[in-house]
Amino acid sequence: MKNWSNTYEYRAPEIVAPTSIDELRRIVAGAKRARPLGSKHSFNGIADTTGTLIDMTGLPCEVDIDLGARTATVSGGTKYGVVAAALDDAGYALHNMGSLPHISVAGAVATGTHGSGVANGNLSSAVRGVELVGPDGELRRVTADDPELAGSVVALGALGPAVRVTLAIEPRYLIRQDVYRRMPWETLLGSFREVAASAYSVSVFTGWVADEVEQLWVKRRVDSADANVDDTYFGAQRDPDERAELVPGIAENLTRRGAAVPWLHGLPHFRLDTPPSAGDEIQTEYFVAIDDAQAALTAVRELGDRIAPHLVVTELRTMAADALWLSPASGRDSLAIHFTWANHPDEVFALLPAIEAALAPFAPRPHWGKLNRVDPAGFAAAYPHLADQRELVTRYDPEGKFRNEYLDRVLGLGASAGLPEVSAPMGH
Ligand SMILES: Cc1cc2nc3c(=O)[nH]c(=O)nc-3n(C[C@H](O)[C@H](O)[C@H](O)COP(=O)(O)OP(=O)(O)OC[C@H]3O[C@@H](n4cnc5c(N)ncnc54)[C@H](O)[C@@H]3O)c2cc1C
């Protein structure tokens, strides 16, 4: 079995898909090694195991809204898009969404998945509680007042399968999305925070080599369907074409532009009823402090000629700091520098150390679910709470049932499972 983009092949000898929580608990209790698997949208071996891979997407879908607490408790394997539709029907919303609604809730929050907006935390920051199956098969609930919640949300699957996740909700709202084209790099570099902060969610798309960044997707929270927006944004011009493409030939799967729509149809870039992105791709992403945006982007731009031949597109997004130990935005307002690569595994694998070296002065944090070559010392330098997470993982899973080589690398634990370099794309 391969991941969504067919660029990583799971090596687990056994894959199971429980349909009830009791069945899941029995599987976990009886397995020597096991890992939860969500919707398979990660690009590395983070979910892999030498034992039993547990597909969480077949468990019953639940969305229970608690109006008093302003939360919704949802089944971990359910897609964000399904949760969002149920919330919207009930008059509620999430504060943000990732670029695609196809990902499972627990798989997304386990890796710190994010949307954009300087005042918006990532999706994990909305988690108010989580219910996990421990290595003994027993259920364990971690609530908002438990200090261990900080290590139990972006947990990389290391604390066992999350069967339920409790999310903060708010009243439903409208989003208007507009595409602006051609902002000079100088403007972006000179005013990065202002550009990013002047709308609810801003995504900047670039190929690195032109003098101008090619597109900005500006998502505003609006009060009414007839809200007007400016035709310029820091010098970039609004594109009146509602179906403006990002990548040539791919427009049908994008969410609507130029009109106010319910939040769940405007925050993601991709529609739930079509395949997202281009497929046949590899993704990489690094998070740095937003205060380092100018220097970090300048450093990566110097590699533009080496990046461009393998790049589909880069997206720059922002997020507010949070207090989750392994969140890529832990303790710092962040800029995320993302690369969607063509399926050139050898070239990308060889290029990543150059990008990581360029970003090294800024203690870059790689996206947990995307291809990276950061070593244990790099993770330790980037995550002040790594030792706390290691202690939590080894206390709750002393036998290492949920560990794999990727976890051992990032948490600085000893070799566990005899898997090959699980962060590498296929062929390595
Ligand atoms: C087209 C595309 C667009 C993307 N856009 C974004 C984006 O906008 N922002 C962003 O930040 N990322 C983005 N990603 C990356 C993606 O959000 C993450 O890789 C995310 O982890 C995928 O969720 P998943 O359910 O597929 O998890 P999987 O890839 O299946 O698993 C990822 C991790 O979560 C763990 N896990 C899965 N289910 C559970 C569970 N029930 N309990 C506990 N742990 C679990 C696994 O063990 C593994 O460690 C994108 C990926 C693709 C393919």
The ligand as an ORCA input file, in Angstrom:
! r2SCAN-3c Opt
* xyz 0 1
  C      -2.422     17.451     -1.241
  C      -1.954     17.667      0.166
  C      -2.143     18.913      0.752
  C      -1.693     19.134      2.062
  N      -1.947     20.353      2.615
  C      -1.487     20.628      3.864
  C      -1.724     21.895      4.467
  O      -2.430     22.743      3.926
  N      -1.160     22.141      5.676
  C      -0.386     21.216      6.316
  O       0.128     21.511      7.396
  N      -0.212     19.967      5.800
  C      -0.738     19.667      4.598
  N      -0.581     18.416      4.077
  C       0.048     17.375      4.912
  C      -0.997     16.621      5.734
  O      -1.928     17.475      6.309
  C      -0.326     15.847      6.872
  O       0.640     14.989      6.360
  C      -1.348     15.059      7.718
  O      -0.671     14.360      8.733
  C      -2.157     14.087      6.891
  O      -3.154     13.505      7.689
  P      -3.498     11.966      7.451
  O      -4.778     11.673      8.154
  O      -3.392     11.631      6.024
  O      -2.311     11.301      8.293
  P      -1.370     10.048      7.887
  O      -0.447     10.484      6.820
  O      -2.192      8.848      7.641
  O      -0.569      9.885      9.259
  C       0.225     10.950      9.727
  C       0.582     10.734     11.205
  O      -0.601     10.811     11.998
  C      -0.715      9.641     12.801
  N      -2.131      9.310     12.906
  C      -3.005      9.082     11.915
  N      -4.211      8.795     12.416
  C      -4.093      8.872     13.756
  C      -4.987      8.667     14.835
  N      -6.277      8.361     14.668
  N      -4.499      8.790     16.104
  C      -3.210      9.128     16.329
  N      -2.327      9.338     15.343
  C      -2.768      9.209     14.073
  C       0.075      8.565     12.058
  O       0.519      7.546     12.936
  C       1.226      9.391     11.512
  O       2.187      9.547     12.519
  C      -1.038     18.119      2.794
  C      -0.859     16.856      2.211
  C      -1.327     16.629      0.906
  C      -1.155     15.290      0.322
*
